[in-house]
Amino acid sequence: MSLILHNFFRSSASVRVRAALHLKGIDYEHKSYVLREHEHKESNFLGLNPQGLVPALELNDGTVLTQSLVIMEYLDDAYPRHPLVPADRLDKAWVKSLACNVACDLHPLNNLRVLQYIGKELNQSEETVSIWFRHWVNETFTGLEQQLANDERRRTFCYGHQPGLADICLFAQVANNRRFNVDMTPYPIIESIYERCLQLPEFVDALPEKHPHAS
């Protein structure tokens, strides 16, 4: 029995985990949910994750892991091929801090359930929702671009010449930015890292449009 990734094709958190699985060469099965149809709120999925959020990774023994950063940390511990964080403690902390800028600071403000609440419950237009999305991307990316510019550990990717945890988080976010017409001109370093990731099939195959159940 292979791992089962419970995910939504467009979820940036799901993109992260798919990219990590691909980089590590781990076989897995897809179980897809359509968030706009609230399939993640049905009893079969809530039995796996009572929070009703994707992704969730079901292990061979039936154990279910949630939260993309936690899932990727588990994968790094269980599958040593292509480590996602450096061995050095300080370098590892730096890479994790870059990843958390996106996954912990930005993503909670811009995920689908927040955008839907602003649009439907607060009766805001699509353009207002897009303005909200772009504002928080710019708030985060301005500082993140500066962090990357000022640190000599950045090379081809956020850390050195091999993509890892921070690159995965950036990649998923920039891919999502395209839907909301975020101007990436002020962020040439972030954009260049995204473009380098696009040269790797492990990242390309993690994109929403490459998902077997994309619609």
mmCIF file of the C-alpha atoms, coordinates in Angstrom:
data_MODEL
# 
_entry.id   MODEL 
# 
loop_
_atom_site.group_PDB 
_atom_site.id 
_atom_site.type_symbol 
_atom_site.label_atom_id 
_atom_site.label_alt_id 
_atom_site.label_comp_id 
_atom_site.label_asym_id 
_atom_site.label_entity_id 
_atom_site.label_seq_id 
_atom_site.pdbx_PDB_ins_code 
_atom_site.Cartn_x 
_atom_site.Cartn_y 
_atom_site.Cartn_z 
_atom_site.occupancy 
_atom_site.B_iso_or_equiv 
_atom_site.pdbx_formal_charge 
_atom_site.auth_seq_id 
_atom_site.auth_comp_id 
_atom_site.auth_asym_id 
_atom_site.auth_atom_id 
_atom_site.pdbx_PDB_model_num 
ATOM 1   C CA . MET A 1 1   ? 0.000   0.000  0.000   1.00 0.00 ? 1   MET A CA 1 
ATOM 2   C CA . SER A 1 2   ? 1.410   3.371  -1.018  1.00 0.00 ? 2   SER A CA 1 
ATOM 3   C CA . LEU A 1 3   ? 0.954   6.692  0.720   1.00 0.00 ? 3   LEU A CA 1 
ATOM 4   C CA . ILE A 1 4   ? -2.337  8.455  0.029   1.00 0.00 ? 4   ILE A CA 1 
ATOM 5   C CA . LEU A 1 5   ? -2.325  12.217 -0.374  1.00 0.00 ? 5   LEU A CA 1 
ATOM 6   C CA . HIS A 1 6   ? -5.722  13.741 0.334   1.00 0.00 ? 6   HIS A CA 1 
ATOM 7   C CA . ASN A 1 7   ? -5.584  17.054 -1.507  1.00 0.00 ? 7   ASN A CA 1 
ATOM 8   C CA . PHE A 1 8   ? -7.173  19.677 -3.725  1.00 0.00 ? 8   PHE A CA 1 
ATOM 9   C CA . PHE A 1 9   ? -5.515  20.382 -7.051  1.00 0.00 ? 9   PHE A CA 1 
ATOM 10  C CA . ARG A 1 10  ? -5.359  24.163 -6.582  1.00 0.00 ? 10  ARG A CA 1 
ATOM 11  C CA . SER A 1 11  ? -4.455  24.254 -2.883  1.00 0.00 ? 11  SER A CA 1 
ATOM 12  C CA . SER A 1 12  ? -0.999  25.801 -2.486  1.00 0.00 ? 12  SER A CA 1 
ATOM 13  C CA . ALA A 1 13  ? -0.449  23.741 0.676   1.00 0.00 ? 13  ALA A CA 1 
ATOM 14  C CA . SER A 1 14  ? -1.184  20.643 -1.407  1.00 0.00 ? 14  SER A CA 1 
ATOM 15  C CA . VAL A 1 15  ? 1.234   21.844 -4.100  1.00 0.00 ? 15  VAL A CA 1 
ATOM 16  C CA . ARG A 1 16  ? 3.941   22.024 -1.427  1.00 0.00 ? 16  ARG A CA 1 
ATOM 17  C CA . VAL A 1 17  ? 3.484   18.430 -0.358  1.00 0.00 ? 17  VAL A CA 1 
ATOM 18  C CA . ARG A 1 18  ? 3.231   17.170 -3.934  1.00 0.00 ? 18  ARG A CA 1 
ATOM 19  C CA . ALA A 1 19  ? 6.525   18.898 -4.776  1.00 0.00 ? 19  ALA A CA 1 
ATOM 20  C CA . ALA A 1 20  ? 8.200   17.408 -1.695  1.00 0.00 ? 20  ALA A CA 1 
ATOM 21  C CA . LEU A 1 21  ? 6.987   13.912 -2.577  1.00 0.00 ? 21  LEU A CA 1 
ATOM 22  C CA . HIS A 1 22  ? 8.256   14.312 -6.136  1.00 0.00 ? 22  HIS A CA 1 
ATOM 23  C CA . LEU A 1 23  ? 11.666  15.641 -5.081  1.00 0.00 ? 23  LEU A CA 1 
ATOM 24  C CA . LYS A 1 24  ? 12.097  12.660 -2.799  1.00 0.00 ? 24  LYS A CA 1 
ATOM 25  C CA . GLY A 1 25  ? 10.908  10.202 -5.433  1.00 0.00 ? 25  GLY A CA 1 
ATOM 26  C CA . ILE A 1 26  ? 8.115   8.849  -3.224  1.00 0.00 ? 26  ILE A CA 1 
ATOM 27  C CA . ASP A 1 27  ? 5.225   7.010  -4.856  1.00 0.00 ? 27  ASP A CA 1 
ATOM 28  C CA . TYR A 1 28  ? 1.770   8.023  -3.661  1.00 0.00 ? 28  TYR A CA 1 
ATOM 29  C CA . GLU A 1 29  ? -1.894  7.888  -4.578  1.00 0.00 ? 29  GLU A CA 1 
ATOM 30  C CA . HIS A 1 30  ? -4.157  10.895 -5.046  1.00 0.00 ? 30  HIS A CA 1 
ATOM 31  C CA . LYS A 1 31  ? -7.449  11.297 -3.252  1.00 0.00 ? 31  LYS A CA 1 
ATOM 32  C CA . SER A 1 32  ? -8.922  14.550 -4.487  1.00 0.00 ? 32  SER A CA 1 
ATOM 33  C CA . TYR A 1 33  ? -11.531 16.821 -2.944  1.00 0.00 ? 33  TYR A CA 1 
ATOM 34  C CA . VAL A 1 34  ? -13.361 19.736 -4.539  1.00 0.00 ? 34  VAL A CA 1 
ATOM 35  C CA . LEU A 1 35  ? -13.247 22.466 -1.912  1.00 0.00 ? 35  LEU A CA 1 
ATOM 36  C CA . ARG A 1 36  ? -15.805 24.683 -3.631  1.00 0.00 ? 36  ARG A CA 1 
ATOM 37  C CA . GLU A 1 37  ? -18.291 21.822 -3.325  1.00 0.00 ? 37  GLU A CA 1 
ATOM 38  C CA . HIS A 1 38  ? -17.341 21.348 0.343   1.00 0.00 ? 38  HIS A CA 1 
ATOM 39  C CA . GLU A 1 39  ? -16.254 17.744 -0.139  1.00 0.00 ? 39  GLU A CA 1 
ATOM 40  C CA . HIS A 1 40  ? -13.627 18.312 2.554   1.00 0.00 ? 40  HIS A CA 1 
ATOM 41  C CA . LYS A 1 41  ? -16.436 18.937 5.041   1.00 0.00 ? 41  LYS A CA 1 
ATOM 42  C CA . GLU A 1 42  ? -18.069 15.561 4.492   1.00 0.00 ? 42  GLU A CA 1 
ATOM 43  C CA . SER A 1 43  ? -17.865 12.874 7.159   1.00 0.00 ? 43  SER A CA 1 
ATOM 44  C CA . ASN A 1 44  ? -15.431 10.619 5.296   1.00 0.00 ? 44  ASN A CA 1 
ATOM 45  C CA . PHE A 1 45  ? -12.753 13.316 5.216   1.00 0.00 ? 45  PHE A CA 1 
ATOM 46  C CA . LEU A 1 46  ? -13.566 14.766 8.640   1.00 0.00 ? 46  LEU A CA 1 
ATOM 47  C CA . GLY A 1 47  ? -12.884 11.296 9.997   1.00 0.00 ? 47  GLY A CA 1 
ATOM 48  C CA . LEU A 1 48  ? -9.313  11.726 8.755   1.00 0.00 ? 48  LEU A CA 1 
ATOM 49  C CA . ASN A 1 49  ? -8.882  15.383 9.657   1.00 0.00 ? 49  ASN A CA 1 
ATOM 50  C CA . PRO A 1 50  ? -11.531 16.956 11.914  1.00 0.00 ? 50  PRO A CA 1 
ATOM 51  C CA . GLN A 1 51  ? -10.232 20.399 10.890  1.00 0.00 ? 51  GLN A CA 1 
ATOM 52  C CA . GLY A 1 52  ? -11.511 19.708 7.384   1.00 0.00 ? 52  GLY A CA 1 
ATOM 53  C CA . LEU A 1 53  ? -8.375  21.086 5.740   1.00 0.00 ? 53  LEU A CA 1 
ATOM 54  C CA . VAL A 1 54  ? -6.145  19.707 3.000   1.00 0.00 ? 54  VAL A CA 1 
ATOM 55  C CA . PRO A 1 55  ? -3.624  18.303 2.543   1.00 0.00 ? 55  PRO A CA 1 
ATOM 56  C CA . ALA A 1 56  ? -3.623  15.204 4.698   1.00 0.00 ? 56  ALA A CA 1 
ATOM 57  C CA . LEU A 1 57  ? -1.169  12.366 4.184   1.00 0.00 ? 57  LEU A CA 1 
ATOM 58  C CA . GLU A 1 58  ? -2.341  8.854  4.997   1.00 0.00 ? 58  GLU A CA 1 
ATOM 59  C CA . LEU A 1 59  ? 0.548   6.530  5.817   1.00 0.00 ? 59  LEU A CA 1 
ATOM 60  C CA . ASN A 1 60  ? 0.774   2.811  5.108   1.00 0.00 ? 60  ASN A CA 1 
ATOM 61  C CA . ASP A 1 61  ? -0.398  1.927  8.629   1.00 0.00 ? 61  ASP A CA 1 
ATOM 62  C CA . GLY A 1 62  ? -3.401  4.265  8.442   1.00 0.00 ? 62  GLY A CA 1 
ATOM 63  C CA . THR A 1 63  ? -1.833  7.088  10.444  1.00 0.00 ? 63  THR A CA 1 
ATOM 64  C CA . VAL A 1 64  ? -2.910  10.481 9.092   1.00 0.00 ? 64  VAL A CA 1 
ATOM 65  C CA . LEU A 1 65  ? -0.627  13.511 9.110   1.00 0.00 ? 65  LEU A CA 1 
ATOM 66  C CA . THR A 1 66  ? -1.936  17.047 8.605   1.00 0.00 ? 66  THR A CA 1 
ATOM 67  C CA . GLN A 1 67  ? -0.392  20.494 8.068   1.00 0.00 ? 67  GLN A CA 1 
ATOM 68  C CA . SER A 1 68  ? 1.909   20.787 5.062   1.00 0.00 ? 68  SER A CA 1 
ATOM 69  C CA . LEU A 1 69  ? 5.011   21.840 7.016   1.00 0.00 ? 69  LEU A CA 1 
ATOM 70  C CA . VAL A 1 70  ? 4.584   18.940 9.435   1.00 0.00 ? 70  VAL A CA 1 
ATOM 71  C CA . ILE A 1 71  ? 4.033   16.506 6.577   1.00 0.00 ? 71  ILE A CA 1 
ATOM 72  C CA . MET A 1 72  ? 7.201   17.688 4.837   1.00 0.00 ? 72  MET A CA 1 
ATOM 73  C CA . GLU A 1 73  ? 9.186   17.453 8.065   1.00 0.00 ? 73  GLU A CA 1 
ATOM 74  C CA . TYR A 1 74  ? 7.993   13.872 8.479   1.00 0.00 ? 74  TYR A CA 1 
ATOM 75  C CA . LEU A 1 75  ? 8.942   13.043 4.895   1.00 0.00 ? 75  LEU A CA 1 
ATOM 76  C CA . ASP A 1 76  ? 12.393  14.492 5.467   1.00 0.00 ? 76  ASP A CA 1 
ATOM 77  C CA . ASP A 1 77  ? 12.875  12.322 8.550   1.00 0.00 ? 77  ASP A CA 1 
ATOM 78  C CA . ALA A 1 78  ? 11.446  9.144  7.022   1.00 0.00 ? 78  ALA A CA 1 
ATOM 79  C CA . TYR A 1 79  ? 12.900  9.457  3.515   1.00 0.00 ? 79  TYR A CA 1 
ATOM 80  C CA . PRO A 1 80  ? 16.464  10.821 3.611   1.00 0.00 ? 80  PRO A CA 1 
ATOM 81  C CA . ARG A 1 81  ? 16.826  11.110 -0.166  1.00 0.00 ? 81  ARG A CA 1 
ATOM 82  C CA . HIS A 1 82  ? 17.031  14.767 -1.249  1.00 0.00 ? 82  HIS A CA 1 
ATOM 83  C CA . PRO A 1 83  ? 16.942  16.476 2.184   1.00 0.00 ? 83  PRO A CA 1 
ATOM 84  C CA . LEU A 1 84  ? 14.675  19.512 2.296   1.00 0.00 ? 84  LEU A CA 1 
ATOM 85  C CA . VAL A 1 85  ? 16.604  21.357 5.015   1.00 0.00 ? 85  VAL A CA 1 
ATOM 86  C CA . PRO A 1 86  ? 20.348  21.665 5.727   1.00 0.00 ? 86  PRO A CA 1 
ATOM 87  C CA . ALA A 1 87  ? 22.064  19.611 8.411   1.00 0.00 ? 87  ALA A CA 1 
ATOM 88  C CA . ASP A 1 88  ? 23.580  22.658 10.117  1.00 0.00 ? 88  ASP A CA 1 
ATOM 89  C CA . ARG A 1 89  ? 21.302  23.899 12.904  1.00 0.00 ? 89  ARG A CA 1 
ATOM 90  C CA . LEU A 1 90  ? 21.541  27.594 12.109  1.00 0.00 ? 90  LEU A CA 1 
ATOM 91  C CA . ASP A 1 91  ? 21.137  27.052 8.377   1.00 0.00 ? 91  ASP A CA 1 
ATOM 92  C CA . LYS A 1 92  ? 18.164  24.787 9.039   1.00 0.00 ? 92  LYS A CA 1 
ATOM 93  C CA . ALA A 1 93  ? 16.576  27.474 11.217  1.00 0.00 ? 93  ALA A CA 1 
ATOM 94  C CA . TRP A 1 94  ? 17.083  30.064 8.484   1.00 0.00 ? 94  TRP A CA 1 
ATOM 95  C CA . VAL A 1 95  ? 15.514  27.887 5.789   1.00 0.00 ? 95  VAL A CA 1 
ATOM 96  C CA . LYS A 1 96  ? 12.566  27.108 8.057   1.00 0.00 ? 96  LYS A CA 1 
ATOM 97  C CA . SER A 1 97  ? 12.070  30.795 8.810   1.00 0.00 ? 97  SER A CA 1 
ATOM 98  C CA . LEU A 1 98  ? 11.891  31.558 5.083   1.00 0.00 ? 98  LEU A CA 1 
ATOM 99  C CA . ALA A 1 99  ? 9.329   28.802 4.637   1.00 0.00 ? 99  ALA A CA 1 
ATOM 100 C CA . CYS A 1 100 ? 7.273   30.050 7.594   1.00 0.00 ? 100 CYS A CA 1 
ATOM 101 C CA . ASN A 1 101 ? 7.125   33.554 6.126   1.00 0.00 ? 101 ASN A CA 1 
ATOM 102 C CA . VAL A 1 102 ? 4.958   32.052 3.409   1.00 0.00 ? 102 VAL A CA 1 
ATOM 103 C CA . ALA A 1 103 ? 3.278   29.082 5.068   1.00 0.00 ? 103 ALA A CA 1 
ATOM 104 C CA . CYS A 1 104 ? 2.582   30.639 8.489   1.00 0.00 ? 104 CYS A CA 1 
ATOM 105 C CA . ASP A 1 105 ? 2.397   34.411 7.908   1.00 0.00 ? 105 ASP A CA 1 
ATOM 106 C CA . LEU A 1 106 ? 1.023   34.815 4.374   1.00 0.00 ? 106 LEU A CA 1 
ATOM 107 C CA . HIS A 1 107 ? -0.972  31.695 3.582   1.00 0.00 ? 107 HIS A CA 1 
ATOM 108 C CA . PRO A 1 108 ? -3.443  31.926 6.506   1.00 0.00 ? 108 PRO A CA 1 
ATOM 109 C CA . LEU A 1 109 ? -4.550  35.334 5.200   1.00 0.00 ? 109 LEU A CA 1 
ATOM 110 C CA . ASN A 1 110 ? -4.956  34.240 1.597   1.00 0.00 ? 110 ASN A CA 1 
ATOM 111 C CA . ASN A 1 111 ? -6.254  30.688 1.604   1.00 0.00 ? 111 ASN A CA 1 
ATOM 112 C CA . LEU A 1 112 ? -9.517  29.741 -0.064  1.00 0.00 ? 112 LEU A CA 1 
ATOM 113 C CA . ARG A 1 113 ? -11.751 29.750 3.006   1.00 0.00 ? 113 ARG A CA 1 
ATOM 114 C CA . VAL A 1 114 ? -10.629 33.289 3.919   1.00 0.00 ? 114 VAL A CA 1 
ATOM 115 C CA . LEU A 1 115 ? -11.129 34.573 0.375   1.00 0.00 ? 115 LEU A CA 1 
ATOM 116 C CA . GLN A 1 116 ? -14.545 32.926 0.168   1.00 0.00 ? 116 GLN A CA 1 
ATOM 117 C CA . TYR A 1 117 ? -15.596 34.465 3.480   1.00 0.00 ? 117 TYR A CA 1 
ATOM 118 C CA . ILE A 1 118 ? -14.557 37.935 2.336   1.00 0.00 ? 118 ILE A CA 1 
ATOM 119 C CA . GLY A 1 119 ? -16.392 37.518 -0.949  1.00 0.00 ? 119 GLY A CA 1 
ATOM 120 C CA . LYS A 1 120 ? -19.586 35.784 0.159   1.00 0.00 ? 120 LYS A CA 1 
ATOM 121 C CA . GLU A 1 121 ? -20.139 36.561 3.827   1.00 0.00 ? 121 GLU A CA 1 
ATOM 122 C CA . LEU A 1 122 ? -18.805 40.127 3.693   1.00 0.00 ? 122 LEU A CA 1 
ATOM 123 C CA . ASN A 1 123 ? -20.324 40.686 0.244   1.00 0.00 ? 123 ASN A CA 1 
ATOM 124 C CA . GLN A 1 124 ? -17.145 41.959 -1.373  1.00 0.00 ? 124 GLN A CA 1 
ATOM 125 C CA . SER A 1 125 ? -16.439 41.990 -5.108  1.00 0.00 ? 125 SER A CA 1 
ATOM 126 C CA . GLU A 1 126 ? -13.924 39.724 -6.842  1.00 0.00 ? 126 GLU A CA 1 
ATOM 127 C CA . GLU A 1 127 ? -11.699 42.747 -7.386  1.00 0.00 ? 127 GLU A CA 1 
ATOM 128 C CA . THR A 1 128 ? -11.761 43.600 -3.680  1.00 0.00 ? 128 THR A CA 1 
ATOM 129 C CA . VAL A 1 129 ? -10.822 40.011 -2.856  1.00 0.00 ? 129 VAL A CA 1 
ATOM 130 C CA . SER A 1 130 ? -7.950  40.213 -5.347  1.00 0.00 ? 130 SER A CA 1 
ATOM 131 C CA . ILE A 1 131 ? -6.768  43.490 -3.818  1.00 0.00 ? 131 ILE A CA 1 
ATOM 132 C CA . TRP A 1 132 ? -6.749  41.807 -0.400  1.00 0.00 ? 132 TRP A CA 1 
ATOM 133 C CA . PHE A 1 133 ? -4.746  38.889 -1.791  1.00 0.00 ? 133 PHE A CA 1 
ATOM 134 C CA . ARG A 1 134 ? -2.176  41.104 -3.503  1.00 0.00 ? 134 ARG A CA 1 
ATOM 135 C CA . HIS A 1 135 ? -1.773  43.334 -0.453  1.00 0.00 ? 135 HIS A CA 1 
ATOM 136 C CA . TRP A 1 136 ? -0.691  40.499 1.817   1.00 0.00 ? 136 TRP A CA 1 
ATOM 137 C CA . VAL A 1 137 ? 1.562   38.973 -0.819  1.00 0.00 ? 137 VAL A CA 1 
ATOM 138 C CA . ASN A 1 138 ? 3.323   42.306 -1.197  1.00 0.00 ? 138 ASN A CA 1 
ATOM 139 C CA . GLU A 1 139 ? 3.595   42.736 2.583   1.00 0.00 ? 139 GLU A CA 1 
ATOM 140 C CA . THR A 1 140 ? 5.355   39.377 2.879   1.00 0.00 ? 140 THR A CA 1 
ATOM 141 C CA . PHE A 1 141 ? 7.366   39.335 -0.337  1.00 0.00 ? 141 PHE A CA 1 
ATOM 142 C CA . THR A 1 142 ? 8.900   42.776 0.262   1.00 0.00 ? 142 THR A CA 1 
ATOM 143 C CA . GLY A 1 143 ? 10.687  41.558 3.367   1.00 0.00 ? 143 GLY A CA 1 
ATOM 144 C CA . LEU A 1 144 ? 11.379  38.112 1.963   1.00 0.00 ? 144 LEU A CA 1 
ATOM 145 C CA . GLU A 1 145 ? 13.057  39.543 -1.122  1.00 0.00 ? 145 GLU A CA 1 
ATOM 146 C CA . GLN A 1 146 ? 15.307  41.601 1.143   1.00 0.00 ? 146 GLN A CA 1 
ATOM 147 C CA . GLN A 1 147 ? 16.149  38.593 3.305   1.00 0.00 ? 147 GLN A CA 1 
ATOM 148 C CA . LEU A 1 148 ? 17.232  36.638 0.252   1.00 0.00 ? 148 LEU A CA 1 
ATOM 149 C CA . ALA A 1 149 ? 19.170  39.569 -1.194  1.00 0.00 ? 149 ALA A CA 1 
ATOM 150 C CA . ASN A 1 150 ? 21.156  40.081 2.001   1.00 0.00 ? 150 ASN A CA 1 
ATOM 151 C CA . ASP A 1 151 ? 22.154  36.491 2.754   1.00 0.00 ? 151 ASP A CA 1 
ATOM 152 C CA . GLU A 1 152 ? 25.171  34.811 1.189   1.00 0.00 ? 152 GLU A CA 1 
ATOM 153 C CA . ARG A 1 153 ? 23.630  31.370 1.691   1.00 0.00 ? 153 ARG A CA 1 
ATOM 154 C CA . ARG A 1 154 ? 21.322  32.053 -1.242  1.00 0.00 ? 154 ARG A CA 1 
ATOM 155 C CA . ARG A 1 155 ? 22.738  30.643 -4.459  1.00 0.00 ? 155 ARG A CA 1 
ATOM 156 C CA . THR A 1 156 ? 20.747  29.022 -7.245  1.00 0.00 ? 156 THR A CA 1 
ATOM 157 C CA . PHE A 1 157 ? 17.955  28.448 -4.754  1.00 0.00 ? 157 PHE A CA 1 
ATOM 158 C CA . CYS A 1 158 ? 17.071  29.894 -1.347  1.00 0.00 ? 158 CYS A CA 1 
ATOM 159 C CA . TYR A 1 159 ? 19.848  27.840 0.200   1.00 0.00 ? 159 TYR A CA 1 
ATOM 160 C CA . GLY A 1 160 ? 22.674  26.630 -1.982  1.00 0.00 ? 160 GLY A CA 1 
ATOM 161 C CA . HIS A 1 161 ? 22.207  24.853 -5.289  1.00 0.00 ? 161 HIS A CA 1 
ATOM 162 C CA . GLN A 1 162 ? 19.535  22.312 -4.366  1.00 0.00 ? 162 GLN A CA 1 
ATOM 163 C CA . PRO A 1 163 ? 15.841  23.161 -3.948  1.00 0.00 ? 163 PRO A CA 1 
ATOM 164 C CA . GLY A 1 164 ? 14.418  22.582 -0.499  1.00 0.00 ? 164 GLY A CA 1 
ATOM 165 C CA . LEU A 1 165 ? 11.707  23.532 1.941   1.00 0.00 ? 165 LEU A CA 1 
ATOM 166 C CA . ALA A 1 166 ? 11.843  27.300 1.392   1.00 0.00 ? 166 ALA A CA 1 
ATOM 167 C CA . ASP A 1 167 ? 11.852  26.940 -2.400  1.00 0.00 ? 167 ASP A CA 1 
ATOM 168 C CA . ILE A 1 168 ? 8.851   24.608 -2.226  1.00 0.00 ? 168 ILE A CA 1 
ATOM 169 C CA . CYS A 1 169 ? 6.857   27.161 -0.225  1.00 0.00 ? 169 CYS A CA 1 
ATOM 170 C CA . LEU A 1 170 ? 7.857   30.031 -2.502  1.00 0.00 ? 170 LEU A CA 1 
ATOM 171 C CA . PHE A 1 171 ? 7.068   28.022 -5.611  1.00 0.00 ? 171 PHE A CA 1 
ATOM 172 C CA . ALA A 1 172 ? 3.567   27.125 -4.454  1.00 0.00 ? 172 ALA A CA 1 
ATOM 173 C CA . GLN A 1 173 ? 2.816   30.726 -3.480  1.00 0.00 ? 173 GLN A CA 1 
ATOM 174 C CA . VAL A 1 174 ? 4.074   32.273 -6.721  1.00 0.00 ? 174 VAL A CA 1 
ATOM 175 C CA . ALA A 1 175 ? 2.088   29.728 -8.721  1.00 0.00 ? 175 ALA A CA 1 
ATOM 176 C CA . ASN A 1 176 ? -1.008  30.819 -6.801  1.00 0.00 ? 176 ASN A CA 1 
ATOM 177 C CA . ASN A 1 177 ? -0.144  34.490 -7.316  1.00 0.00 ? 177 ASN A CA 1 
ATOM 178 C CA . ARG A 1 178 ? -0.680  34.101 -11.061 1.00 0.00 ? 178 ARG A CA 1 
ATOM 179 C CA . ARG A 1 179 ? -4.410  33.699 -10.528 1.00 0.00 ? 179 ARG A CA 1 
ATOM 180 C CA . PHE A 1 180 ? -4.591  37.090 -8.821  1.00 0.00 ? 180 PHE A CA 1 
ATOM 181 C CA . ASN A 1 181 ? -2.326  39.032 -11.197 1.00 0.00 ? 181 ASN A CA 1 
ATOM 182 C CA . VAL A 1 182 ? 0.366   39.768 -8.622  1.00 0.00 ? 182 VAL A CA 1 
ATOM 183 C CA . ASP A 1 183 ? 3.090   41.945 -10.143 1.00 0.00 ? 183 ASP A CA 1 
ATOM 184 C CA . MET A 1 184 ? 6.363   40.131 -9.496  1.00 0.00 ? 184 MET A CA 1 
ATOM 185 C CA . THR A 1 185 ? 8.550   42.934 -10.898 1.00 0.00 ? 185 THR A CA 1 
ATOM 186 C CA . PRO A 1 186 ? 9.601   44.149 -7.402  1.00 0.00 ? 186 PRO A CA 1 
ATOM 187 C CA . TYR A 1 187 ? 10.733  40.631 -6.490  1.00 0.00 ? 187 TYR A CA 1 
ATOM 188 C CA . PRO A 1 188 ? 13.366  39.544 -9.041  1.00 0.00 ? 188 PRO A CA 1 
ATOM 189 C CA . ILE A 1 189 ? 15.092  37.084 -6.706  1.00 0.00 ? 189 ILE A CA 1 
ATOM 190 C CA . ILE A 1 190 ? 11.868  35.309 -5.763  1.00 0.00 ? 190 ILE A CA 1 
ATOM 191 C CA . GLU A 1 191 ? 10.825  35.257 -9.413  1.00 0.00 ? 191 GLU A CA 1 
ATOM 192 C CA . SER A 1 192 ? 14.189  33.816 -10.475 1.00 0.00 ? 192 SER A CA 1 
ATOM 193 C CA . ILE A 1 193 ? 13.896  31.020 -7.909  1.00 0.00 ? 193 ILE A CA 1 
ATOM 194 C CA . TYR A 1 194 ? 10.401  30.250 -9.171  1.00 0.00 ? 194 TYR A CA 1 
ATOM 195 C CA . GLU A 1 195 ? 11.659  30.115 -12.761 1.00 0.00 ? 195 GLU A CA 1 
ATOM 196 C CA . ARG A 1 196 ? 14.472  27.747 -11.767 1.00 0.00 ? 196 ARG A CA 1 
ATOM 197 C CA . CYS A 1 197 ? 11.964  25.489 -10.069 1.00 0.00 ? 197 CYS A CA 1 
ATOM 198 C CA . LEU A 1 198 ? 9.943   25.451 -13.285 1.00 0.00 ? 198 LEU A CA 1 
ATOM 199 C CA . GLN A 1 199 ? 12.931  23.855 -14.994 1.00 0.00 ? 199 GLN A CA 1 
ATOM 200 C CA . LEU A 1 200 ? 12.550  20.783 -12.777 1.00 0.00 ? 200 LEU A CA 1 
ATOM 201 C CA . PRO A 1 201 ? 9.848   18.190 -13.559 1.00 0.00 ? 201 PRO A CA 1 
ATOM 202 C CA . GLU A 1 202 ? 9.325   17.514 -9.853  1.00 0.00 ? 202 GLU A CA 1 
ATOM 203 C CA . PHE A 1 203 ? 7.970   21.042 -9.463  1.00 0.00 ? 203 PHE A CA 1 
ATOM 204 C CA . VAL A 1 204 ? 6.148   21.230 -12.779 1.00 0.00 ? 204 VAL A CA 1 
ATOM 205 C CA . ASP A 1 205 ? 4.284   18.012 -12.012 1.00 0.00 ? 205 ASP A CA 1 
ATOM 206 C CA . ALA A 1 206 ? 3.155   19.502 -8.682  1.00 0.00 ? 206 ALA A CA 1 
ATOM 207 C CA . LEU A 1 207 ? 1.374   22.437 -10.358 1.00 0.00 ? 207 LEU A CA 1 
ATOM 208 C CA . PRO A 1 208 ? -2.425  22.564 -10.220 1.00 0.00 ? 208 PRO A CA 1 
ATOM 209 C CA . GLU A 1 209 ? -2.813  22.160 -13.978 1.00 0.00 ? 209 GLU A CA 1 
ATOM 210 C CA . LYS A 1 210 ? -0.779  18.940 -13.869 1.00 0.00 ? 210 LYS A CA 1 
ATOM 211 C CA . HIS A 1 211 ? -2.962  17.373 -11.183 1.00 0.00 ? 211 HIS A CA 1 
ATOM 212 C CA . PRO A 1 212 ? -4.760  14.249 -12.450 1.00 0.00 ? 212 PRO A CA 1 
ATOM 213 C CA . HIS A 1 213 ? -8.071  15.642 -11.213 1.00 0.00 ? 213 HIS A CA 1 
ATOM 214 C CA . ALA A 1 214 ? -7.614  19.279 -12.231 1.00 0.00 ? 214 ALA A CA 1 
ATOM 215 C CA . SER A 1 215 ? -10.821 20.920 -13.366 1.00 0.00 ? 215 SER A CA 1 
# 
